Amino acid sequence: MDWFYSFPHMNEDMLRLLKKSIDDGFRSFTRAWGETIETFFSPLQDFLVAADRFMTQTPWPIITGIILLIAWVATRNLRIVASCLVTLLAIGYFGMWEDTMRTVSMIFVCTLISIVIGLPIGIMMARSDRLQKIVNPVLDVMQTMPSFVYLIPVVMILGIGKVPGLIAVVIYAIPPMIRLTDLGIRLVSKELLEAADAFGASHSQKLFKVQLPLALPTIMAGINQTIMMALAMVVVASMIGVQGLGQPVLKAIANQYFTLGIFNGLAIVGIAIIFDRISQAYGRRLQKHREMAHD
């Protein structure tokens, strides 16, 4: 009976020792490999700095024109283009242009990295049920883990700065890209794949000429969700030095500046709406082309 009553305390001691050994091991790892890992990510930092400089140092009419051109090419909808123009002019009028452009550059780089990493993983998952069973639980953990937790290991390894924030944002935002790429490829009709086999198409030809084009609307939905999740992570990433709209929001929380927080929060909402409308409209256009191709 004494052992029965002492069991919880014994369990607490074992957990304490386990946590201490893991923490000590991780600290030893960061001391031994921290500089090597920083060197590995230095090209990523250069790319992020270049994107940041382009967005902040290019005159605002040029940046506005580029965004409106992208909106028109993607949507062919004058109403969406006009709403983008009004949103950008309002952001500039209220003095949030530079912070907004820093946020846009961060989201652009995060989305690009998520596509480069997530697309091949999604393709491999679509080809292998075993890999899907392995990766899905990992994605579940990534999507349910509190966003603040991602900052701990990244900061311990790389310290404070843009690259740690970028990595944390990518980890948080990449699961939809992987899942919807996998889903889009799996939804491609088996009859079409059999027809491609009948014409002697190779695996790469089936992938690039049949599966990916037909899965593109679903993949675009994944890109849309990745952008939205990256924007949601902006304020959290500002805690470790990521510049942009998140830092004024964090400052407003710390100092109870109501208007500062509301204005910058609305700017994040405005950017999110622009990205959402453009990507959704482009996805719908792709879906129409897909339906016309089937007909």
C-alpha positions as a printed NumPy array, in Angstrom:
array([[  0.   ,   0.   ,   0.   ],
       [  2.868,   2.379,   0.715],
       [  4.135,   1.811,  -2.817],
       [  0.618,   2.507,  -4.152],
       [  0.416,   5.892,  -2.404],
       [  3.963,   6.874,  -3.317],
       [  3.525,   6.004,  -7.013],
       [  2.477,   9.533,  -8.175],
       [  5.534,  11.066,  -6.486],
       [  7.806,   8.438,  -8.041],
       [  6.236,   9.243, -11.412],
       [  6.846,  12.979, -10.909],
       [ 10.518,  12.318, -10.133],
       [ 10.925,  10.201, -13.248],
       [  9.249,  12.864, -15.408],
       [ 11.433,  15.565, -13.868],
       [ 14.578,  13.591, -14.686],
       [ 13.335,  12.885, -18.211],
       [ 12.551,  16.557, -18.865],
       [ 15.923,  17.626, -17.463],
       [ 17.812,  15.13 , -19.617],
       [ 15.939,  16.247, -22.763],
       [ 16.52 ,  19.948, -21.99 ],
       [ 20.219,  19.369, -21.304],
       [ 20.572,  17.329, -24.489],
       [ 18.881,  20.032, -26.568],
       [ 21.097,  22.749, -25.054],
       [ 24.181,  20.686, -25.831],
       [ 22.939,  20.212, -29.395],
       [ 22.39 ,  23.968, -29.876],
       [ 25.844,  24.786, -28.499],
       [ 27.511,  22.211, -30.741],
       [ 25.571,  22.762, -33.968],
       [ 24.018,  26.229, -33.625],
       [ 26.602,  28.037, -35.767],
       [ 26.5  ,  25.346, -38.461],
       [ 22.715,  25.576, -38.66 ],
       [ 22.896,  29.385, -38.854],
       [ 25.366,  29.104, -41.764],
       [ 23.017,  26.669, -43.515],
       [ 20.143,  29.185, -43.316],
       [ 22.202,  32.215, -44.39 ],
       [ 21.022,  32.035, -48.071],
       [ 17.458,  32.074, -46.797],
       [ 18.226,  35.198, -44.782],
       [ 19.745,  36.874, -47.864],
       [ 16.634,  36.048, -49.894],
       [ 14.354,  37.399, -47.156],
       [ 16.394,  40.617, -46.849],
       [ 16.295,  41.1  , -50.645],
       [ 12.512,  40.636, -50.719],
       [ 12.145,  43.041, -47.781],
       [ 14.276,  45.702, -49.484],
       [ 12.39 ,  45.375, -52.753],
       [  8.997,  45.802, -51.084],
       [ 10.031,  48.69 , -48.797],
       [ 12.403,  50.648, -51.067],
       [ 10.463,  50.449, -54.339],
       [  8.196,  53.511, -54.766],
       [  4.647,  52.83 , -53.649],
       [  2.996,  53.508, -57.069],
       [  5.127,  50.729, -58.628],
       [  4.309,  48.237, -55.849],
       [  0.619,  49.157, -56.091],
       [  0.696,  48.708, -59.867],
       [  2.359,  45.285, -59.538],
       [ -0.233,  44.099, -57.003],
       [ -3.118,  45.388, -59.135],
       [ -1.647,  43.724, -62.236],
       [ -1.363,  40.403, -60.375],
       [ -4.948,  40.813, -59.155],
       [ -6.221,  41.453, -62.703],
       [ -4.264,  38.604, -64.314],
       [ -5.413,  36.159, -61.614],
       [ -9.059,  37.2  , -61.369],
       [-10.079,  39.243, -64.47 ],
       [-12.455,  40.983, -62.086],
       [-12.489,  44.802, -61.92 ],
       [-14.327,  44.782, -58.594],
       [-11.554,  42.787, -56.903],
       [ -8.887,  45.035, -58.481],
       [-10.713,  48.144, -57.244],
       [-11.044,  46.729, -53.726],
       [ -7.29 ,  45.967, -53.707],
       [ -6.575,  49.571, -54.75 ],
       [ -8.816,  51.021, -52.026],
       [ -7.236,  48.774, -49.383],
       [ -3.681,  49.712, -50.385],
       [ -4.499,  53.437, -50.5  ],
       [ -6.105,  53.24 , -47.047],
       [ -3.024,  51.448, -45.647],
       [ -0.77 ,  54.163, -47.089],
       [ -3.032,  56.987, -45.877],
       [ -2.882,  55.749, -42.28 ],
       [  0.916,  55.494, -42.346],
       [  1.236,  51.703, -42.297],
       [  2.742,  51.2  , -45.738],
       [  6.283,  50.18 , -44.723],
       [  5.15 ,  47.716, -42.046],
       [  2.611,  46.257, -44.468],
       [  5.232,  45.77 , -47.167],
       [  7.514,  44.016, -44.66 ],
       [  4.646,  41.698, -43.792],
       [  3.864,  41.066, -47.472],
       [  7.522,  40.215, -48.174],
       [  7.541,  37.793, -45.226],
       [  4.299,  36.138, -46.399],
       [  5.627,  35.888, -49.966],
       [  8.826,  34.133, -48.852],
       [  6.945,  31.856, -46.421],
       [  4.431,  30.866, -49.089],
       [  7.162,  30.202, -51.647],
       [  9.082,  27.986, -49.203],
       [  5.872,  26.185, -48.224],
       [  5.169,  25.434, -51.899],
       [  8.732,  24.249, -52.576],
       [  8.667,  21.92 , -49.548],
       [  4.976,  21.023, -49.348],
       [  4.306,  20.216, -53.015],
       [  6.836,  17.341, -53.295],
       [  5.762,  15.919, -49.932],
       [  2.101,  16.026, -51.009],
       [  2.972,  14.314, -54.305],
       [  4.876,  11.557, -52.489],
       [  1.97 ,  11.103, -50.048],
       [ -0.463,  10.744, -52.948],
       [  1.706,   7.971, -54.396],
       [  2.218,   6.055, -51.152],
       [ -0.501,   5.12 , -48.656],
       [  2.192,   4.075, -46.186],
       [  3.853,   7.502, -46.326],
       [  0.45 ,   9.165, -45.928],
       [ -0.182,   7.178, -42.737],
       [  3.201,   8.302, -41.386],
       [  2.952,  11.976, -42.358],
       [ -0.701,  12.612, -41.421],
       [ -0.157,  12.286, -37.629],
       [  2.813,  14.669, -37.913],
       [  0.616,  17.189, -39.743],
       [ -2.083,  16.763, -37.068],
       [  0.45 ,  17.668, -34.384],
       [  1.725,  20.637, -36.402],
       [ -1.799,  22.005, -36.854],
       [ -2.915,  21.545, -33.239],
       [  0.295,  22.609, -31.479],
       [ -0.026,  26.144, -29.996],
       [  1.818,  28.583, -32.231],
       [  3.926,  29.942, -29.357],
       [  5.52 ,  26.516, -28.88 ],
       [  7.168,  26.683, -32.314],
       [  9.208,  29.679, -31.174],
       [ 11.005,  27.825, -28.35 ],
       [ 13.259,  25.389, -30.291],
       [ 13.777,  27.826, -33.167],
       [ 14.934,  30.624, -30.857],
       [ 17.166,  28.256, -28.882],
       [ 18.947,  27.191, -32.081],
       [ 18.977,  30.393, -34.15 ],
       [ 18.305,  33.154, -31.622],
       [ 16.196,  36.251, -32.302],
       [ 15.704,  37.521, -35.84 ],
       [ 13.965,  37.211, -39.184],
       [ 15.046,  33.677, -40.085],
       [ 13.809,  32.061, -36.824],
       [ 10.477,  33.811, -37.294],
       [ 10.338,  32.698, -40.925],
       [ 10.98 ,  29.07 , -39.97 ],
       [  8.321,  29.176, -37.246],
       [  5.783,  30.65 , -39.68 ],
       [  6.574,  28.018, -42.343],
       [  6.2  ,  25.154, -39.847],
       [  2.847,  26.548, -38.736],
       [  1.531,  27.289, -42.238],
       [  2.754,  24.362, -44.37 ],
       [  0.293,  21.556, -43.371],
       [ -2.602,  22.752, -45.615],
       [ -0.241,  22.864, -48.583],
       [  0.799,  19.244, -48.032],
       [ -2.694,  17.935, -47.273],
       [ -4.454,  19.586, -50.212],
       [ -1.731,  18.63 , -52.681],
       [ -2.173,  15.019, -51.58 ],
       [ -5.97 ,  15.339, -51.786],
       [ -5.958,  17.039, -55.199],
       [ -3.809,  14.353, -56.805],
       [ -5.837,  11.538, -55.239],
       [ -9.056,  13.079, -56.618],
       [ -7.849,  12.825, -60.217],
       [-10.066,  10.375, -62.067],
       [ -8.654,   6.861, -62.434],
       [-10.158,   6.676, -65.932],
       [ -7.95 ,   9.585, -67.023],
       [ -4.874,   7.896, -65.573],
       [ -5.786,   4.674, -67.355],
       [ -6.177,   6.616, -70.586],
       [ -2.729,   8.161, -70.066],
       [ -1.306,   4.665, -69.492],
       [ -2.978,   3.49 , -72.674],
       [ -1.19 ,   6.247, -74.622],
       [  2.131,   5.117, -73.126],
       [  2.67 ,   8.056, -70.746],
       [  5.514,   7.702, -68.254],
       [  5.13 ,   8.407, -64.516],
       [  6.575,  11.904, -64.885],
       [  4.341,  12.657, -67.893],
       [  1.25 ,  11.532, -65.976],
       [  2.281,  13.7  , -63.025],
       [  3.073,  16.927, -64.892],
       [  0.571,  16.665, -67.769],
       [ -2.419,  14.991, -66.099],
       [ -2.376,  14.899, -62.299],
       [ -0.912,  18.3  , -61.378],
       [ -2.945,  20.319, -63.943],
       [ -6.185,  18.653, -62.802],
       [ -5.256,  18.979, -59.124],
       [ -4.276,  22.649, -59.485],
       [ -7.579,  24.116, -58.157],
       [ -7.234,  22.039, -54.987],
       [ -3.554,  22.96 , -54.704],
       [ -4.513,  26.637, -55.037],
       [ -6.897,  26.156, -52.109],
       [ -3.917,  24.807, -50.155],
       [ -1.856,  27.873, -51.065],
       [ -4.748,  30.083, -49.961],
       [ -4.928,  28.366, -46.564],
       [ -1.139,  28.551, -46.186],
       [ -1.227,  32.315, -46.757],
       [ -4.028,  32.773, -44.233],
       [ -2.212,  30.731, -41.575],
       [  1.031,  32.619, -42.221],
       [ -0.787,  35.92 , -41.703],
       [ -2.284,  34.585, -38.481],
       [  1.263,  33.833, -37.277],
       [  2.586,  37.358, -37.999],
       [  1.784,  38.784, -34.559],
       [  3.258,  35.769, -32.766],
       [  6.434,  35.881, -34.882],
       [  6.894,  39.565, -34.006],
       [  7.795,  38.412, -30.482],
       [ 11.13 ,  37.123, -31.806],
       [ 12.043,  40.087, -33.97 ],
       [ 10.032,  39.698, -37.182],
       [  9.313,  43.199, -38.445],
       [  6.   ,  44.187, -39.96 ],
       [  2.452,  44.751, -38.826],
       [  2.837,  42.333, -35.922],
       [  5.238,  44.556, -33.969],
       [  2.85 ,  47.55 , -33.67 ],
       [  0.098,  45.139, -32.576],
       [  2.434,  43.685, -29.951],
       [  3.361,  47.194, -28.835],
       [ -0.32 ,  48.105, -28.602],
       [ -0.992,  45.07 , -26.404],
       [  1.922,  45.885, -24.09 ],
       [  1.078,  49.595, -23.759],
       [ -2.709,  49.506, -24.198],
       [ -2.681,  51.607, -27.371],
       [ -6.172,  50.849, -28.645],
       [ -6.089,  52.718, -31.971],
       [ -2.596,  51.46 , -32.86 ],
       [ -3.694,  47.866, -32.367],
       [ -6.99 ,  48.292, -34.213],
       [ -5.46 ,  50.061, -37.245],
       [ -2.637,  47.566, -37.679],
       [ -5.017,  44.677, -37.043],
       [ -7.29 ,  46.011, -39.773],
       [ -4.281,  46.325, -42.088],
       [ -3.546,  42.611, -41.535],
       [ -7.207,  41.874, -42.279],
       [ -7.016,  43.979, -45.447],
       [ -3.929,  42.141, -46.702],
       [ -5.56 ,  38.813, -45.838],
       [ -8.67 ,  39.759, -47.832],
       [ -6.548,  40.778, -50.848],
       [ -4.642,  37.478, -50.829],
       [ -7.815,  35.494, -50.201],
       [ -9.87 ,  37.098, -52.977],
       [ -7.071,  36.824, -55.541],
       [ -6.21 ,  33.189, -54.779],
       [ -9.861,  32.088, -54.538],
       [-10.813,  33.81 , -57.791],
       [ -7.816,  32.257, -59.533],
       [ -8.784,  28.85 , -58.15 ],
       [-12.332,  29.279, -59.48 ],
       [-10.968,  30.207, -62.919],
       [ -8.829,  27.07 , -62.901],
       [-11.862,  25.02 , -61.888],
       [-13.857,  26.398, -64.823],
       [-11.042,  25.539, -67.223],
       [-10.916,  22.038, -65.706],
       [-14.674,  21.559, -66.223],
       [-14.445,  22.832, -69.808],
       [-11.582,  20.394, -70.467],
       [-13.745,  17.513, -69.172],
       [-16.633,  18.598, -71.382]])
